[in-house]
Amino acid sequence: MRLKLPAKLVPVFTGEADIRGAKGGRGSAKTRSFALMTAVKSYMWAASNESGIVLCGRQFMNSLADSSMEEIKAAIKETPELVPFFDIGEKYIRTSPLLPGRIDYAFSGLDRSIDSIKSKARVRIAWIDEAEPVVEPAWAKLIPTLREEDSELWVTWNPENDESATHKRFGVPSDDPRTKIVELNWRDNPWFPDTLNRTRLKDQAERPDTYDHVWEGAFLTISDAIIFRNRVSVEAFDTPDDARFFHGADWGFSQDPTVLIRAFVKDDCLYIDKEVFGYQTELDETPALFDKITTSRKWPIKADCARPETISHIKHKGFPLIGPADKWKGSVEDGIACLKSFRKIIVHPECVHIAKEFRLYSYKVDRITGDVLPIVVDKWNHGIDALRYALDGYIKGRGAMRISEEALRGV
């Protein structure tokens, strides 16, 4: 049987597990893939003369129209090898009498039916789709209903809030080998359709506040706390032959990436045309990473001064113009003020990482009052920090005087 399954989901469905899941944005094929795999598992059990229930739930389900039923029907019909082994009606799905065992599908809304779910016997899979709004009491009641030795919980959702019960239970990385959860987004879907991509690109250009949540699986963040809100656009452009380049580097550690950013100034706008983000990049691998930006050996690079030994190592590997960027009390705020002083910041569509950072980089918000506080959250800032370092020498003193294009071009 040949299955249409994104490559990132293969390890999720390989081997034994108690929990399998995927989180991410629209167009990732996670719902259709999990729907398909419920059918594959049902076929395998029924073919082995086993019986049970595949429970498909959502927090809110007023009718079958709100359930995953149609996704499962479509997944079965798109897989010719499965079609003969399922009995599909208007309001039911079950394995066919051709198989010695029998698996029935059940569909429930957790908000109204959680107590009746507790009484269901032989639940082999409980798949909770659109799981972001599921509350903790529902999880606490649902999970103990999985009493069979080989029963599994499957969870798919688009993250919205880092305080949600679903994120706290399943969104945090786990060392448990029996928990297999991945992040899956549109670029992980090899069948991502052109028509959906046109919608995605339109959202990226016209709805930047919600783009990352809808398409990139990020938390929903629409607030005045976003530092560069309405100041950054993602647009295609050509880099001038006479551009005065600014290169900035931020060093990675543990899960943080090593970053190199290239930018230039034109018509009172700051353009970012190149980026490299290296995750878990070893020191000896850094020169090759930087070489992905072809001008990095010829132009000055300003780097995070917290790692002088790293700067020295890179300098001796053929980057003679690399040096430390200054830091002072308030340098982050001064750098932000400097970046905001440009008429516009324009990011090339190929620079997907720093574009995402600009959409998420934020001030801290008081959780009780909702007030935006003058405290920069130390997150989503690796590329932005590198950009600040790139402009070192032009960012001086509190308030960050406006940088003229002539000054940036060295005139």
C-alpha positions, 0 to 999 in steps of 0.5 A: 500500500502506497500512502501519501504522507509528508516525510516529517510524519513518517517517524511519527507513525513508525514504531510503538507510541502512546501519543502521536501528534502534529502541530502547525499551520494551514496547508500542512496536510496534517489533518488529512494525513492523520485521517488516512492513518486512522483508516490504515490502523483500522484496516490492520486491526480488522484484518487481524481479527481485532475489534474496537473504536476509533474515537474522533473528537473535537472540543466543539462539535454540534453535528457530524458536519463539524467532525472529521468524518468527511476528511476520513471519507476523503482519505479512504476514497483517495487510497484505492487499496483501502476502499474495498475494506470500508463500509461508508454511509452518510452518518457512519464509517466502519470496516467492511464484513470482508475483514474478520474483525471490525472497527467502528468510528465514533465522533464526539464533541468534548464540550458536551459528550466527555462523560459519555466518552468515558463509558466507551469500551475498546477505544483503540485510537482517540484522535482529537483534531483542532485540539487547541481549545481543548481545556484541561478538565477535558484532557484529564477525563479523556486520557484515562478512557484509553484503557487498552494495552495498545491504545493511542492518543493522537493530537493535531492542532494549530497553536494559538496560545502558549498558556493553552492546556493543549500546548502545556501537555503536548507542545513542549518537547518531550524526552519520552520515546513513546511521545511522537509529535512534530511541527508540520507547516505548508512547506512540509507538504509536498502536495501543497497546491498552487491555489493555496500558495497564492492565498498564502502569499496574499496573506503574507503581504496583506495580513502580516499580523496573522500570517505566522499563526495561520500558515507557520504554526506560531502563536496568535499574536495581534497586539500593540506589543509587536515592536515592528508592527506595520513597519516591515514588508516582505517584497521581492526586489533587486539588489543594486550593483553599487550597494553598500552592504552591512553584515551582522552576525549573531552566535548560536548556542544550544537551540539558538541559531548562528545567524548572518544577515546582509542589508543595505539602504536605499531611498530611506528604506532598509533592505534585507536581501540575504540571511543564513540561519544555522541550527546546531552549527559547530564552530568549524562549520561556521565559515561554510555557513557564512560563505552562503552569503558570497560577500561575507569575506570581502565586506566588514562583519559586525558580530556579537562581542560576547564571544571574542574567541569565536570572532578570532576563530572566524577571522583566522578562517578567512574573514579578516574584516569581522569584528565585535559590535559595541554594547552598552546599557540600553543598546538594544533599545537604541538599536530598535529606535534606529531600525524604526527610524527608517521609512520602511524595512523591506525583507526579501521573500527568501529571508523567511527567518528574519521576516518571521522574527519581525512579525513576532518580536515584542514587548512584554505584556502584563498578564493581568492588565494587558498593559504593554511594558517597556521590556523587550522579550528576549525571543524571536531576535537572533536575526534582528540582533544580527541586524543591529550589530550590522549597523554598529557605529551608526547607533549611538546613545539613547534615542539613536539619531536618524541615520542618513542614506549618505552616511550609510553609503560612506559619503 
